[in-house]
């Protein structure tokens, strides 16, 4: 049975209960053949002391979105995905609204995946550029 896009997003967002994603209110909102989009509200949960978006929260959004993209390509009965390296360049501050992570593949390997992730604000201003490397590892039986 093929699941609809809405059902896949609903299931993806349902598994975040009692996780960092729930704490930061990260949700997946769209995906296609070559991209995944996640979003996170900018509020006191993700502020630095001076009231702007914390870079660590931005990186959490990027890794969550990129990992979800990698999960879409694998057979989850046989392997699981883990992030093995992430880097971020923060370019602009945000105080309110939402930030959006758009993850696109630079490399879709069987074992490793490389994703470029653009973080933008409500007005499509570039906030951060991130790069995530994930690895698909076999599940032990």
N, C-alpha and C positions, 0 to 999 in steps of 0.2 A: 504494500500500500504506500503510495507516494503522499507525503504530507504537504500541505499548502505552506506558502511562505509565512502566513499568519500563525499557523500551528507551530512551525519550527521556531519562530520568534517567541511565541508564548511559552514553549517548553524551555527554551534557552534562558528566558528571564525567570522562570519558575524555580530553576535549580540554584538560584543565588541566595536563597533563604539562609540566614545565619552565616553569611560570608562578608568579606570586605566589599564585594559588589553591592550587597544590600545596604551596608553602612554608608557607602558613598553614593547610593542611589543610581548606580550605573545600570543602564538598560540597553539592549540591542534593539535597534529600530528599523534596520533595513539590511538587505544583502542581495547580491546578484552573482553572476558568474565570475566576476573579477574584483569584488569589493564587499566589505562589511562596514556598517555604520553603527556606532554606539554613541550614547550621549550621557552626560552627567550634569546635574544642576550645580551652579556655582553659588554656594551659600556658606554659612558658618562651619559646616562639617568639613569643608575642604579649603578653608582659609589658612594663610600664613598669619602671624600675629598682626601684620599691618592691613589685613582685610582684603588681600588679593588671593587668587587661586594658587595653591601650593603646588610646586613642581612635582612632588611625589604623588599627589592625587592625579595630576595629569598623566604621569607615567603609569599609574594603576589603570586609568581609563585606556591608555594605549595598549598595554599588555593584555587586558581583558578582551578588547576588541580584536586584536591580532590573534590571540589564542582561539577565539571563537571562529575566526576565519579558517585557521588551520584545522580545527575540529570538523568543519564542514567537509573537508576533503578526505577524511580517513574513515576506515571501518572501525567504529568505536567498540565493536566486540573483540577486536584483535589487538588494538594499540591505544595508547593514550598520549596526549600532547603535553609537553612542558616547555615553558620559556627557558632558554639557556643564556640569552644575552639581550639586553635592551639598552639603547642610548637615546638621549633626548636633547634637543636644542630648544630652549625656551626663548621666544622672540617678542612676546607681548603679554601684558598683564590683563587679567579679567577680574571684575568685581561682582558681576551679577549675570543672570541669564543662564544659558546652557553652553557647554562646550561639546563639540562633536568630534569623534575620532573616525576617520575614514581609512580603513586598512586595505591595502592593495598588495598583491604578491609581486615581488621581484624574482622569486624562485620558488617553485612548487615541487620539491623533491619528495621521494618516498620517505626518507629519513629526516631530512632537515628542510625547513621552510624559512624564507626570508621575506619579511613584510615591511613596507614603508607605510607609515601612519601619519596622516596630517591631522592636527588638532586645530579646529576653527571655532569661532564664536558664532553668536546668532546672526551676525552680519557678514559671515563668511571671511572674516579677517583671520589670517594665519597666526595662531598662538604658539604652536610648537611643531617641530618635525621630529618624529621618532623612528627608530629602526629596531625591529624585533626579530630575533632568530629563535625558532622553535624546533623541537625534536620530537619525533614520533617513536615511542618505545613500545615493544611488545608487552602485552599483559601476561603475567605468569598465571598458569592454570593450576 
